[in-house]
Amino acid sequence: MNELPVHRQFLGDAEYGFRLSPELILELERKTGTGIGSISKRFFAGEFGFLELTETIRLGLIGGGTDPQEAAALVTTYSARMSVTDLYTVALPVMDALMFGMRAKPKGRKVPK
């Protein structure tokens, strides 16, 4: 199985790498008490829990190369200041990359002159 690439996006004060590796998926399941299939299904249906959002972000940061203590500090600091919708916009691409890989973003169509 090919290793998933690191997804990069902005959180709080800078751009960070995010990636959920197999061992971090196990930790996400342990922390939330739910299997990854159920978590991802709820993410895509918009029926997620707050802990699922924050743990996906924290563990995604760790998988992306952030020190675990720094990842916890970032989530604690910025999740308190972010709306749930904003947290969702950070966590959703992490889950999307895990479940579907990094899909190429569609390029704009060129209009003939």
Beta strands, then each sheet from edge to edge (+ up, - down):
strand 1: 7-11
strand 2: 14-18
sheet 1: 1+ 2-
end
